[in-house]
Amino acid sequence: MRTENKIALIFYGIGALGGAISGVLSLSANLGYVAGLLLYLVAPKIVMVVVKDLPEELRDERALLRKGFWSFMLFWLYFTILFYNALNPQSPIFYSNRSLLYNMTLG
């Protein structure tokens, strides 16, 4: 497998893990999103440990953060919304007894 693909897969996995953590923690804490985003700052260290054959231009942590930003962000956002909506019970709020939604559900 190519080195770029390994890096992308690691950022996808870290983004999914960070999204799951953010989604679960955001149910009880307002800053739950920060916990998942902190994984983004740790991601280059994980990549450097796992991928042994990094090219010379990617041995810098800042270069790895730039390279994996969109990979992480896409999966982080998706899994944050997924876990938050799956664990948070949603129910409609009726503001009027004459609304179409009220009449369809309770009428």
Backbone hydrogen bonds, N-H to C=O, Kabsch-Sander energy under -0.5 kcal/mol:
donor,donor_aa,acceptor,acceptor_aa,energy
6,K,2,R,-1.8
7,I,3,T,-2.3
8,A,4,E,-2.3
9,L,5,N,-2.5
10,I,6,K,-2.1
11,F,7,I,-2.3
12,Y,8,A,-2.5
13,G,9,L,-2.4
14,I,10,I,-2.6
15,G,11,F,-2.4
16,A,12,Y,-2.4
17,L,13,G,-2.4
18,G,14,I,-2.8
19,G,15,G,-2.3
20,A,16,A,-2.2
21,I,17,L,-2.4
22,S,18,G,-2.6
23,G,19,G,-2.7
24,V,20,A,-2.1
25,L,21,I,-2.6
26,S,22,S,-2.0
27,L,24,V,-0.9
28,S,25,L,-1.0
29,A,25,L,-2.4
32,G,29,A,-1.2
34,V,31,L,-0.8
35,A,31,L,-0.9
36,G,32,G,-1.0
37,L,33,Y,-1.9
38,L,34,V,-1.8
39,L,35,A,-0.6
39,L,36,G,-0.8
40,Y,37,L,-0.9
41,L,37,L,-0.7
41,L,38,L,-0.5
42,V,38,L,-0.9
43,A,39,L,-1.4
45,K,42,V,-0.7
46,I,42,V,-1.5
47,V,43,A,-2.5
48,M,44,P,-2.5
49,V,45,K,-1.5
50,V,46,I,-2.5
51,V,47,V,-2.7
52,K,50,V,-0.8
54,L,52,K,-0.6
58,L,55,P,-1.2
59,R,56,E,-1.2
64,L,60,D,-1.7
65,L,61,E,-2.3
66,R,62,R,-2.1
67,K,63,A,-2.2
68,G,64,L,-2.3
69,F,66,R,-0.7
72,F,68,G,-2.4
73,M,69,F,-3.0
74,L,70,W,-2.2
75,F,71,S,-1.4
76,W,72,F,-2.9
77,L,73,M,-2.5
78,Y,74,L,-2.0
79,F,75,F,-2.4
80,T,76,W,-2.0
81,I,77,L,-2.1
82,L,78,Y,-2.4
83,F,79,F,-2.4
84,Y,80,T,-2.2
85,N,81,I,-2.4
86,A,82,L,-2.0
87,L,83,F,-2.0
88,N,84,Y,-1.5
94,F,92,P,-0.5
95,Y,93,I,-0.5
99,S,96,S,-1.0
103,N,99,S,-2.1
104,M,100,L,-2.0
105,T,101,L,-2.0
106,L,102,Y,-2.5
107,G,102,Y,-0.9
